[in-house]
Amino acid sequence: MVYGGTVSFDIREHEAETPAAPGELELVQRFMNLHEHIPGETRPLPPPREMLGSFLRERGLLRERDRFGEADRATALELIDALHASVRANAGEPVPAARVAVIDEVARRAGLRPRFGDPPALVPTATGVAGALGRIVAVAFLAELDGSWRHLKECANTDCRSVFFDRSKNHSGRWCSMAECGNRAKVRAWRERQRADDRS
């Protein structure tokens, strides 16, 4: 995909070797991992407005006629940051109150209401962008309740930080992709050991 004259990173290709989170949690995982990749840049950049809008439409959360403007992008980016903070809480980091407030505000604007059934759900009463982002928060909230959220982790590669679903038996996974980020980390560690040996 191309947005604004730059080449965007296709998250589906990046996560091809990383199993998706189960059920609807995959939606939240993909949302958190949206970013733009520009050749020459080592770190991912925040997703542009067009990418976010396209994602929400492709996932059926936003209608074609619904506008997605720069203010909506700002809200979406705040939500992505807040959800990442919540994922880092799985590794013991406290979630800043400001990040919790962002998630709560998105939920409030969406007018989330419980719907009992099999399975139970939280349903946005708002439409448009508020409802779309509210749907993401609803899935994350239910994942917190059923325990699946605790399996989400950020990749240990500081140049990546993609969110992955840790399916390892002892929950010791560190990389979104062993073939990519894991091997890069091993090569980097080997080179550092070689430099240390050369200095000694």
C-alpha positions in Angstrom: 0.0 0.0 0.0 1.1 3.6 -0.6 0.0 6.5 1.4 1.1 10.1 0.9 3.8 9.1 -1.4 5.6 6.9 1.1 5.6 3.1 1.2 3.6 1.7 4.1 4.4 -1.4 6.0 1.9 -4.3 5.4 1.2 -5.6 8.8 -0.1 -8.9 7.4 3.2 -9.7 5.8 5.1 -8.8 9.0 3.0 -11.0 11.1 2.8 -13.9 8.7 5.0 -16.0 11.0 3.4 -14.8 14.2 0.0 -16.5 15.0 -2.8 -14.0 15.3 -4.5 -13.5 18.6 -7.6 -15.7 19.0 -11.1 -14.5 18.0 -11.9 -10.8 18.0 -8.7 -10.0 19.9 -6.9 -10.3 16.5 -8.7 -7.0 15.6 -7.2 -5.1 18.5 -3.8 -6.7 17.9 -3.8 -5.6 14.2 -5.0 -2.1 15.2 -2.2 -1.7 17.7 0.4 -2.8 15.1 -0.6 -0.4 12.4 2.3 1.8 11.4 4.1 3.3 8.5 7.5 2.1 7.3 9.7 4.4 5.3 12.9 3.0 3.6 15.9 4.1 5.5 14.0 4.5 8.8 14.8 1.8 11.4 11.8 2.5 13.6 8.2 2.3 12.5 6.3 5.6 12.3 2.7 6.3 13.4 0.1 5.3 10.8 -1.2 8.1 8.6 -4.8 9.0 8.5 -5.5 7.1 5.2 -4.1 3.9 6.7 -6.2 4.1 9.8 -9.4 5.0 7.9 -8.8 2.1 5.4 -8.2 -0.4 8.2 -11.4 0.6 10.0 -13.4 0.3 6.8 -11.8 -3.0 5.7 -12.7 -4.5 9.1 -16.3 -3.3 8.8 -16.1 -0.8 11.6 -16.5 2.3 9.5 -18.8 2.9 6.6 -17.4 4.2 3.3 -19.4 7.5 3.7 -18.1 8.1 7.2 -15.4 10.7 7.3 -12.1 10.0 9.1 -10.3 13.3 9.7 -7.1 14.4 11.3 -8.8 14.9 14.7 -10.0 11.3 14.4 -6.4 10.2 13.6 -5.2 12.0 16.8 -7.8 10.1 18.9 -6.9 6.8 17.3 -3.2 7.3 17.9 -3.9 8.1 21.5 -5.9 4.9 21.8 -3.1 2.9 20.2 -0.6 4.3 22.7 -3.0 3.6 25.6 -3.6 0.0 24.5 0.2 -0.5 24.2 0.6 0.8 27.7 -2.0 -1.8 28.8 -0.1 -4.5 27.0 3.1 -3.5 28.8 1.2 -3.9 32.1 1.3 -7.6 31.3 5.1 -7.4 31.9 4.6 -5.5 35.2 4.7 -1.9 34.0 2.1 0.3 35.6 -0.4 1.9 33.2 -0.3 5.7 33.5 -3.6 7.2 34.7 -3.6 9.4 31.5 -3.6 6.3 29.3 -6.5 4.8 31.3 -8.4 8.0 30.9 -8.0 7.8 27.1 -9.5 4.4 26.9 -12.3 5.4 29.3 -13.1 8.4 27.2 -13.2 6.4 24.0 -15.6 4.0 25.7 -17.8 6.9 26.9 -18.0 8.5 23.5 -19.0 5.1 21.9 -21.8 4.7 24.4 -20.8 1.1 25.1 -23.7 -1.1 26.4 -23.6 -4.7 27.5 -25.5 -7.3 25.4 -26.1 -10.6 27.1 -25.9 -13.6 24.9 -23.5 -16.3 23.7 -21.1 -14.8 23.6 -21.8 -11.7 25.6 -20.7 -8.4 24.1 -20.3 -4.7 24.6 -22.0 -2.9 21.8 -21.3 0.8 20.8 -24.5 2.9 20.5 -22.6 5.6 18.6 -21.9 5.4 14.9 -19.0 6.7 12.8 -15.5 6.9 14.2 -16.7 7.0 17.9 -18.4 3.7 17.4 -15.5 2.1 15.4 -13.0 2.9 18.1 -15.4 2.0 20.8 -15.7 -1.5 19.2 -12.0 -1.9 19.6 -12.1 -0.9 23.3 -15.0 -3.3 23.8 -13.0 -6.2 22.5 -10.0 -5.3 24.6 -12.2 -5.0 27.7 -13.8 -8.4 27.2 -10.3 -9.9 26.6 -9.2 -8.5 30.0 -12.2 -10.3 31.6 -11.6 -13.7 30.0 -7.8 -13.5 30.5 -6.7 -13.6 26.9 -5.3 -10.0 27.2 -2.6 -11.3 29.5 -1.1 -13.3 26.6 -0.4 -10.1 24.6 3.2 -8.8 24.6 5.3 -6.2 22.9 8.2 -7.5 20.8 11.5 -7.1 22.7 13.1 -5.6 19.6 13.1 -1.9 20.4 13.0 -1.1 16.7 9.8 -3.1 16.3 7.6 -3.2 19.4 4.8 -5.0 17.5 2.2 -6.7 19.7 2.1 -10.5 19.5 0.1 -13.2 21.2 2.4 -15.3 23.3 1.4 -19.0 22.7 4.5 -20.5 24.4 3.8 -23.0 27.1 5.6 -21.0 29.8 4.6 -17.6 28.4 8.3 -16.8 27.8 8.0 -15.5 24.2 9.9 -12.3 23.5 9.7 -11.7 19.7 6.9 -11.1 17.4 8.8 -13.2 14.8 11.7 -15.5 15.7 12.8 -15.5 12.0 13.0 -11.7 11.9 13.3 -9.9 15.3 14.6 -12.9 17.2 17.4 -13.6 14.8 18.3 -9.9 14.5 18.6 -9.8 18.3 20.8 -12.9 18.3 23.1 -11.5 15.6 23.3 -8.1 17.5 24.2 -9.9 20.7 26.8 -12.0 18.9 28.4 -8.9 17.4 28.5 -7.2 20.8 30.3 -10.3 22.3 32.8 -10.2 19.4 33.5 -6.5 20.0 33.9 -7.2 23.8 36.3 -10.1 23.0 38.3 -7.9 20.6 38.7 -5.2 23.3 39.9 -7.7 26.0 
